[in-house]
Amino acid sequence: MNNRRLLSEYYKTDGSCAQVFRVSNGDQGFYSITFTDPQGYSLAQEDYPHKALGFVEDAAENWTLGIKLLLG
């Protein structure tokens, strides 16, 4: 069973949010970002199985600043 632990949140001025999670499954783990709109509805989720926490938090922050775009 996957265990998700919220590590940080980044907000756009409109209230949209990027939440960074640590996802653990036994001794395995990775980081993930969940992107939500101002009402809290999920827009997308991106998993980063081989990236450091700093990289993932930078990606979340870049989305809130309009630098990173969501594909799909």
C-alpha positions as CSV (number, residue, x, y, z in Angstrom):
1,M,0.0,0.0,0.0
2,N,1.3,3.5,-0.9
3,N,1.8,6.0,1.8
4,R,1.7,9.7,0.8
5,R,3.2,12.3,3.0
6,L,2.7,16.0,2.2
7,L,6.1,17.8,2.2
8,S,5.3,21.3,0.8
9,E,2.8,23.4,-1.0
10,Y,3.2,26.2,-3.6
11,Y,0.3,28.5,-4.6
12,K,-0.5,30.6,-7.6
13,T,-2.1,34.0,-7.0
14,D,-5.5,32.6,-8.2
15,G,-5.4,29.9,-5.4
16,S,-4.2,27.0,-7.6
17,C,-1.8,24.8,-5.7
18,A,1.1,22.4,-6.3
19,Q,1.5,19.9,-3.5
20,V,4.8,17.9,-3.2
21,F,4.5,14.4,-1.6
22,R,6.8,11.7,-0.6
23,V,5.3,8.4,-1.7
24,S,6.5,5.3,0.0
25,N,5.8,1.7,-0.8
26,G,7.7,-0.5,1.7
27,D,11.4,0.4,1.3
28,Q,10.8,2.1,-2.1
29,G,9.9,5.7,-2.5
30,F,9.7,8.6,-4.8
31,Y,8.4,12.2,-5.0
32,S,5.2,13.3,-6.6
33,I,3.4,16.6,-7.4
34,T,-0.4,17.0,-7.4
35,F,-1.6,20.1,-9.2
36,T,-5.0,21.5,-8.2
37,D,-7.2,24.4,-9.4
38,P,-8.5,27.1,-7.0
39,Q,-11.5,24.9,-6.0
40,G,-9.2,22.0,-5.1
41,Y,-10.0,19.8,-8.1
42,S,-7.0,17.8,-9.4
43,L,-5.5,19.1,-12.7
44,A,-2.7,16.6,-13.0
45,Q,-0.2,14.5,-11.1
46,E,3.5,14.0,-11.9
47,D,5.7,11.4,-10.4
48,Y,9.5,11.8,-10.1
49,P,10.9,8.4,-9.2
50,H,14.6,9.3,-9.8
51,K,14.8,13.0,-8.8
52,A,15.9,14.7,-5.7
53,L,13.5,16.7,-3.5
54,G,15.0,20.0,-4.5
55,F,14.4,19.3,-8.2
56,V,10.7,18.3,-7.5
57,E,10.1,21.4,-5.3
58,D,11.6,23.6,-8.0
59,A,9.2,22.1,-10.6
60,A,6.2,22.8,-8.3
61,E,7.4,26.4,-7.7
62,N,8.0,26.9,-11.4
63,W,4.4,25.9,-12.2
64,T,3.1,28.5,-9.7
65,L,5.3,31.1,-11.4
66,G,4.1,30.3,-14.9
67,I,7.5,28.9,-16.0
68,K,6.4,25.2,-16.1
69,L,3.4,24.2,-18.1
70,L,1.3,21.1,-17.6
71,L,1.1,18.8,-20.6
72,G,-2.0,17.0,-21.5
